[in-house]
Each structure stands twice: as C-alpha cells, then as structure tokens.
Amino acid sequence: MIRIAVLGDIGSGKSYVAKQFGYPVFNADTEVAKLYRKSRRCYNKLKKALPEYIVSFPVKKIEISKAIIADQYNLKKIIKIVHPEVRSNMNNFIKKNKNKKLIILDIPLLMENKINKKNDILIFVDAKKKEINKRLKKKFNINLKILEKFKKLQLPVELKKQQSDFIIKNNFRNNSIKKNVKKVLEKILLNA
C-alpha cells in the first residue's frame, strides 16, 4: 500500500486536493469534528481539563475557540486529549484499507507529530498567501487569533515544501488542480 500525505499551509486546499486522488482519504480535521460531535469520552476529558469552557455535549467549536484564545496552554491540553483519539482512528483507517493500492493522509500536523513514515510520499499544496487569506476570511470566517496559535504549532511551510516529493500548485481553479493531481498520481503509480 502506498501512503500519500498531503501537506500545506492552513487554508491552502489540502482536503480538496486529497479528494481528487480518488482513493480513501483520512481527514484529521473531519475526525476531530466527529469526536466533538459524537465522543462522550472525549467530551468528559475536555470538560475535566477545561471546565470553565466546555459546558455541554456535543462539544461546540465556539467553546474550544474561547479556550484557545484565553490561553495558549489550553490548546496543548486539547491536543493531548484529541490527538491520541485521532491517531487511533487513523490506525483503524489504515488497517481497514490495507488492501487498497493507495491511501491519502490529510493530517495538518503530520510531520510535527511524527506520524509520517520514511516511505510516505509527501505532496505539498502550494497556494499564494493572498489567496489563502481571502479564502479563510470568506469561507471559514476564521478567527485570526486562533489561526496564529495553530501556526505556532506547525513547522515552517518552506521546510515542508522542501521535504516534499511533489508540489501541486493550487490556484483554486478546479480544472488545473485535477490536471496536476492526475500528473502526480501517474508518476507515483508508474514508480510503484
């Protein structure tokens, strides 16, 4: 099984690019959202760690956001609770798809958490800063304070770019992304 890891800056379109490969995708952000919605165990741990912010089940994003903005250390508490759950779900995903030719890992902190394996194929999604910021404001209505705290957790974008096997330019136009993904996929399968 070939493992492809999709890397890039926050808002660069990693998830969209990951889906274009047409193989099973493990999306860490989706898994986190599911945990907040469905996991009582996760809720109980978060409530215990952050009782002044986490007040009801399912866990609301606004509660998480307030905790993160209030104190950088709260983000570390959240990560300590959420990441092991996500990692466990990822391992289940890999086992479930062990007979597939290829799987895609869409995990924002893949390298930071040392989840990547030596022979993973790293693909960097490269997008212009201006485009990313425009998109984040419009589509996700993202809080810039939270964005900065998340960026502090991440390795420099340039380092990820240098360590990647392939770079896919994202101009946020579907046709060019699909073409670029197809070219990269052909090269990967040719060398497999």
C-alpha positions as a Markdown table, in Angstrom:
| # | Residue | x | y | z |
|---|---|---|---|---|
| 1 | Met | 0.0 | 0.0 | 0.0 |
| 2 | Ile | 1.3 | 3.4 | -1.0 |
| 3 | Arg | 0.7 | 6.2 | 1.7 |
| 4 | Ile | 0.4 | 9.7 | 0.3 |
| 5 | Ala | 0.5 | 12.5 | 2.8 |
| 6 | Val | -0.9 | 15.9 | 1.8 |
| 7 | Leu | 0.9 | 18.9 | 3.3 |
| 8 | Gly | 0.5 | 22.6 | 3.1 |
| 9 | Asp | -0.4 | 25.8 | 4.9 |
| 10 | Ile | -3.7 | 26.3 | 6.7 |
| 11 | Gly | -6.3 | 27.0 | 4.1 |
| 12 | Ser | -4.2 | 26.0 | 1.1 |
| 13 | Gly | -6.8 | 23.5 | -0.1 |
| 14 | Lys | -5.2 | 20.2 | 1.2 |
| 15 | Ser | -8.5 | 18.5 | 1.7 |
| 16 | Tyr | -9.8 | 19.4 | -1.7 |
| 17 | Val | -6.6 | 18.1 | -3.3 |
| 18 | Ala | -6.6 | 14.9 | -1.2 |
| 19 | Lys | -10.1 | 14.1 | -2.5 |
| 20 | Gln | -9.0 | 14.5 | -6.1 |
| 21 | Phe | -6.8 | 11.4 | -6.0 |
| 22 | Gly | -9.9 | 9.2 | -5.9 |
| 23 | Tyr | -8.6 | 6.9 | -3.2 |
| 24 | Pro | -9.6 | 6.5 | 0.5 |
| 25 | Val | -8.7 | 9.7 | 2.5 |
| 26 | Phe | -8.1 | 10.0 | 6.2 |
| 27 | Asn | -9.0 | 13.6 | 7.1 |
| 28 | Ala | -7.9 | 14.5 | 10.6 |
| 29 | Asp | -10.0 | 17.7 | 10.7 |
| 30 | Thr | -13.1 | 15.7 | 9.9 |
| 31 | Glu | -12.2 | 13.2 | 12.6 |
| 32 | Val | -11.7 | 16.0 | 15.2 |
| 33 | Ala | -15.1 | 17.4 | 14.3 |
| 34 | Lys | -16.7 | 13.9 | 14.7 |
| 35 | Leu | -15.0 | 13.5 | 18.1 |
| 36 | Tyr | -16.5 | 16.8 | 19.3 |
| 37 | Arg | -19.9 | 15.7 | 18.0 |
| 38 | Lys | -20.1 | 12.0 | 19.0 |
| 39 | Ser | -17.5 | 11.1 | 21.6 |
| 40 | Arg | -18.7 | 11.3 | 25.2 |
| 41 | Arg | -15.3 | 10.1 | 26.4 |
| 42 | Cys | -13.6 | 12.9 | 24.6 |
| 43 | Tyr | -16.2 | 15.4 | 26.0 |
| 44 | Asn | -15.7 | 14.1 | 29.5 |
| 45 | Lys | -11.9 | 14.5 | 29.3 |
| 46 | Leu | -12.2 | 18.0 | 27.8 |
| 47 | Lys | -14.8 | 19.0 | 30.4 |
| 48 | Lys | -12.4 | 17.8 | 33.2 |
| 49 | Ala | -9.4 | 19.6 | 31.6 |
| 50 | Leu | -11.3 | 22.8 | 30.7 |
| 51 | Pro | -14.4 | 23.0 | 33.0 |
| 52 | Glu | -14.8 | 26.8 | 32.5 |
| 53 | Tyr | -15.1 | 26.4 | 28.7 |
| 54 | Ile | -16.6 | 23.0 | 27.9 |
| 55 | Val | -20.1 | 23.1 | 29.2 |
| 56 | Ser | -22.3 | 20.7 | 27.2 |
| 57 | Phe | -22.3 | 17.7 | 24.9 |
| 58 | Pro | -21.7 | 17.7 | 21.9 |
| 59 | Val | -18.6 | 20.0 | 22.3 |
| 60 | Lys | -19.1 | 23.2 | 20.4 |
| 61 | Lys | -16.4 | 24.8 | 18.3 |
| 62 | Ile | -17.1 | 28.2 | 19.9 |
| 63 | Glu | -16.2 | 26.7 | 23.4 |
| 64 | Ile | -13.0 | 25.3 | 22.0 |
| 65 | Ser | -12.2 | 28.6 | 20.3 |
| 66 | Lys | -12.7 | 30.6 | 23.5 |
| 67 | Ala | -10.5 | 28.2 | 25.5 |
| 68 | Ile | -7.7 | 28.5 | 22.9 |
| 69 | Ile | -7.9 | 32.3 | 22.7 |
| 70 | Ala | -7.9 | 32.6 | 26.5 |
| 71 | Asp | -4.7 | 30.7 | 27.0 |
| 72 | Gln | -2.1 | 29.0 | 24.7 |
| 73 | Tyr | -1.7 | 26.2 | 27.2 |
| 74 | Asn | -5.4 | 25.3 | 26.7 |
| 75 | Leu | -4.6 | 24.3 | 23.1 |
| 76 | Lys | -1.9 | 22.0 | 24.4 |
| 77 | Lys | -4.5 | 20.4 | 26.8 |
| 78 | Ile | -6.9 | 19.9 | 23.9 |
| 79 | Ile | -4.2 | 18.4 | 21.7 |
| 80 | Lys | -3.2 | 16.0 | 24.5 |
| 81 | Ile | -6.8 | 14.7 | 24.7 |
| 82 | Val | -7.8 | 14.8 | 21.0 |
| 83 | His | -4.7 | 13.7 | 19.2 |
| 84 | Pro | -4.4 | 10.1 | 20.6 |
| 85 | Glu | -8.1 | 9.6 | 19.6 |
| 86 | Val | -7.4 | 10.8 | 16.1 |
| 87 | Arg | -4.2 | 8.7 | 15.8 |
| 88 | Ser | -6.2 | 5.6 | 16.9 |
| 89 | Asn | -8.9 | 6.4 | 14.3 |
| 90 | Met | -6.1 | 6.8 | 11.7 |
| 91 | Asn | -4.6 | 3.4 | 12.6 |
| 92 | Asn | -8.1 | 1.8 | 12.2 |
| 93 | Phe | -8.5 | 3.6 | 8.8 |
| 94 | Ile | -5.1 | 2.2 | 7.6 |
| 95 | Lys | -6.0 | -1.4 | 8.8 |
| 96 | Lys | -9.4 | -1.1 | 7.1 |
| 97 | Asn | -7.8 | 0.0 | 3.8 |
| 98 | Lys | -4.7 | -2.3 | 3.9 |
| 99 | Asn | -5.6 | -4.0 | 0.7 |
| 100 | Lys | -6.1 | -0.7 | -1.2 |
| 101 | Lys | -3.4 | 0.3 | -3.7 |
| 102 | Leu | -3.2 | 3.8 | -2.2 |
| 103 | Ile | -4.4 | 5.8 | 0.7 |
| 104 | Ile | -4.3 | 9.5 | 1.3 |
| 105 | Leu | -3.5 | 11.1 | 4.7 |
| 106 | Asp | -4.8 | 14.6 | 5.1 |
| 107 | Ile | -3.3 | 15.4 | 8.6 |
| 108 | Pro | -2.3 | 19.1 | 9.2 |
| 109 | Leu | 0.3 | 18.2 | 11.9 |
| 110 | Leu | 1.6 | 15.0 | 10.3 |
| 111 | Met | 5.3 | 15.9 | 10.4 |
| 112 | Glu | 5.0 | 17.8 | 13.7 |
| 113 | Asn | 3.6 | 14.7 | 15.4 |
| 114 | Lys | 6.0 | 12.4 | 13.6 |
| 115 | Ile | 3.1 | 10.4 | 12.0 |
| 116 | Asn | 4.8 | 10.1 | 8.6 |
| 117 | Lys | 6.7 | 7.0 | 7.7 |
| 118 | Lys | 10.0 | 7.0 | 5.8 |
| 119 | Asn | 8.5 | 5.8 | 2.5 |
| 120 | Asp | 5.4 | 8.0 | 2.6 |
| 121 | Ile | 5.0 | 10.2 | -0.5 |
| 122 | Leu | 4.8 | 13.8 | 0.6 |
| 123 | Ile | 2.8 | 16.2 | -1.5 |
| 124 | Phe | 2.8 | 19.9 | -0.8 |
| 125 | Val | -0.1 | 22.0 | -1.8 |
| 126 | Asp | 1.3 | 25.4 | -2.7 |
| 127 | Ala | -1.1 | 28.4 | -2.8 |
| 128 | Lys | -0.5 | 32.1 | -2.7 |
| 129 | Lys | -0.7 | 33.7 | 0.8 |
| 130 | Lys | -3.1 | 36.4 | -0.5 |
| 131 | Glu | -5.5 | 33.7 | -2.0 |
| 132 | Ile | -5.3 | 31.7 | 1.2 |
| 133 | Asn | -6.2 | 34.6 | 3.4 |
| 134 | Lys | -9.0 | 35.7 | 1.1 |
| 135 | Arg | -10.4 | 32.2 | 1.3 |
| 136 | Leu | -10.1 | 31.8 | 5.0 |
| 137 | Lys | -11.9 | 35.0 | 5.7 |
| 138 | Lys | -14.7 | 34.3 | 3.2 |
| 139 | Lys | -15.3 | 30.6 | 3.5 |
| 140 | Phe | -14.4 | 29.8 | 7.1 |
| 141 | Asn | -14.9 | 33.1 | 8.9 |
| 142 | Ile | -11.8 | 32.1 | 10.8 |
| 143 | Asn | -10.6 | 33.8 | 13.9 |
| 144 | Leu | -7.1 | 35.2 | 13.2 |
| 145 | Lys | -6.0 | 34.8 | 16.8 |
| 146 | Ile | -6.8 | 31.1 | 16.7 |
| 147 | Leu | -5.1 | 30.8 | 13.3 |
| 148 | Glu | -1.9 | 32.3 | 14.8 |
| 149 | Lys | -1.9 | 29.9 | 17.7 |
| 150 | Phe | -2.3 | 26.9 | 15.3 |
| 151 | Lys | 0.5 | 28.3 | 13.1 |
| 152 | Lys | 2.9 | 28.3 | 16.1 |
| 153 | Leu | 2.4 | 24.5 | 16.4 |
| 154 | Gln | 3.4 | 24.0 | 12.8 |
| 155 | Leu | 6.8 | 23.5 | 11.2 |
| 156 | Pro | 7.7 | 26.3 | 8.7 |
| 157 | Val | 5.8 | 25.9 | 5.4 |
| 158 | Glu | 9.1 | 26.3 | 3.5 |
| 159 | Leu | 10.6 | 23.3 | 5.4 |
| 160 | Lys | 7.5 | 21.1 | 4.5 |
| 161 | Lys | 7.8 | 22.3 | 0.9 |
| 162 | Gln | 11.5 | 21.3 | 0.7 |
| 163 | Gln | 10.9 | 17.9 | 2.2 |
| 164 | Ser | 8.0 | 17.1 | -0.2 |
| 165 | Asp | 8.3 | 14.7 | -3.1 |
| 166 | Phe | 5.8 | 16.6 | -5.2 |
| 167 | Ile | 4.4 | 20.2 | -5.2 |
| 168 | Ile | 0.9 | 20.8 | -6.5 |
| 169 | Lys | 0.1 | 24.5 | -7.2 |
| 170 | Asn | -3.3 | 25.4 | -6.1 |
| 171 | Asn | -4.8 | 28.5 | -7.8 |
| 172 | Phe | -8.2 | 27.5 | -6.5 |
| 173 | Arg | -9.4 | 26.6 | -10.0 |
| 174 | Asn | -10.8 | 23.0 | -10.2 |
| 175 | Asn | -9.5 | 22.1 | -13.7 |
| 176 | Ser | -5.8 | 22.9 | -13.1 |
| 177 | Ile | -5.9 | 21.1 | -9.7 |
| 178 | Lys | -7.4 | 18.0 | -11.2 |
| 179 | Lys | -4.8 | 18.0 | -14.0 |
| 180 | Asn | -1.9 | 18.5 | -11.6 |
| 181 | Val | -3.2 | 15.7 | -9.3 |
| 182 | Lys | -3.6 | 13.4 | -12.3 |
| 183 | Lys | 0.0 | 14.0 | -13.4 |
| 184 | Val | 1.4 | 13.4 | -9.9 |
| 185 | Leu | -0.7 | 10.2 | -9.5 |
| 186 | Glu | 0.5 | 8.8 | -12.8 |
| 187 | Lys | 4.2 | 9.4 | -11.7 |
| 188 | Ile | 3.5 | 7.7 | -8.3 |
| 189 | Leu | 1.8 | 4.7 | -9.9 |
| 190 | Leu | 4.5 | 4.4 | -12.6 |
| 191 | Asn | 7.2 | 4.2 | -9.9 |
| 192 | Ala | 5.2 | 1.8 | -7.6 |
